[in-house]
Amino acid sequence: MQRSLWSFLLLTAVINLTALPSAKAVSNSSLTVTINGLKNQRGQVCLTLFSGGRGFPTSSDRAVAARCVKLENAPLTVKFENLKSGNYAIAAYHDANNDGTLNRNLLGIPTEQFGFSQNPKILTGPPKFGDCAVLVAGPQTNIQIQLLNFLG
């Protein structure tokens, strides 16, 4: 009786130890974003990744991650790694003049190309998080963002 209990406990410990690395690997997902529609190869593309509606799409201080990538090849691909499974949304813009901001005219309309995950229709203002949310689950999620150009 004692021996079978000891065997059971040992087997349980081995199973738990072998399950931990695979459980950890599953919780780390990556999101690969392909940017399409660039008018030219000048400057950089800046992307901001959000995990909720708070601050989306303009408050980069509320973002999970933000980065700008120098343009070298089209289409541009950017990968966000070590994400927990869940809903995310991305705001992106082509910073053609390398000033680090989405330039706008006096009416507030963007003068540089911009886009969002899920490529929502833009009518009178920026979209809501729910219109752009992408479920990131499993080891790899791939999306495409088509940049828009309102002026020029």
N, C-alpha and C positions, 0 to 999 in steps of 0.2 A: 504494500500500500504506500509506504513512504517513498519507495523508489519510483513508482508511477507518478506521484505528485511532484517529485523533484524533476523528472523527465518532462512533465507538462510545463512546469515553470521555466525550465531551460528552453524548451521549444517556443514558448510565448515570447521570451526575451529575444531570441534569435529572429523571430518573425517581426517584432517591433523594430529592432535595429535595422533590418533590411528594408523595411517599409519607409523609414524616415527619409533617406535620400531621394526616393522617387516622389514622395509627397512634396518635398521641397522643390523639386524640379518642375512639377506640374503647376505650382503656384506662381512661378516666374514666367510670364508671357512676354512676347515682344509684338510690337505694332510697326509694320513697315508701311510708309506712306510714299506713294509715287505722285509727284507734282507734274501735271500736264498743262499745256496751253501757254507756256512762256513765250512772250513776244520777242525776247532777245536774251542774250547770255550775259548781260551786264549785271554787276552787283551781286546780291545774295537773296536767298529765300529764307524768311524767318517763319518758324512754326512755334505755336504755343499749344501745349497739351493740357486739357482740363479733365478732372475726374468728377465734376459736378457743375451745376449751373451757376454757382456763386462766382462772380467775376467774369464769366464767359461773355463775350470773347475778348474783351479789351484789357482786363486787369491781369497782366502777366505775373504780378506778385501772388496771385491766387492759383497759379498754374502748377501742375505737377512737374512739368518740364518745359523749358523754352530753349530754342537754339536757332542760330542763323548759320546757313551753309552757303559757302561761296559757290557760285555757278561755274561749273566746268563742263558738264555734259547734260544733254536733255534726252529723255526726261530725268529729272532729279529724283533720287530715292533717299529717304531719311528713315532711320530705324530708331525706335524708342524701345529700350530693353528693360528687363527686370520690373515689369508691371504686374500688379495684382490683377486677377480676373475681375472684370467689371465693365461699366460703361465709361467711355472716354469720348471727348470731342476735340477737334483740332481747328484752330484758326491759323491761316497762312497768308503771307503776302510777299510779293516780289519787291524787295527793297532795291530798286534799280540804281538809286543814287548813293547807296551805302550810308544813309544817315540814321539807320536804326529805328525809323518810325514809318508807319503807313501814312504817307502824305495825302492831304485832303485839300479841296478847294474851299472858298469862303462859305459855301453852303454845307460843308461837311461831307461832301461826296468824295470817295477815294479817287485819287489821281494815279495811283499805282495799282497793279493787278492784285487781287485777293481771292481767297476761297476758303471753304469750310469742308470738313468731313461730311459725307453723305450728299454733298453738292446740292444743298437746298436752293430753292428759288428765292432770289433776293428781290423784295419789292420796295419797302419804305424804310428799312433799317436792318440792323444785323439780326440774324436768326437766333432762336432760342437754343439752349443746350439740347433739349429733346429732339429738335429737328436735325441735329448734327451728330447725335450720339451713336457710337459704334460699340458693339459688344466685343471686348477682347477676352478671349478664353482659349485655353489650349496653348501650345507652345508658340504658335505663329498666327498673326492676323495681318492680312494685307488689304490696304485700301488705296483708292486713287482720289486725288483732289484736282478738279478742273478749275484753273484760275479764271477769274472774271475781270473784265475791264469796262468800267462805266464811261470813262472819258479818254479820249485820245485814241 
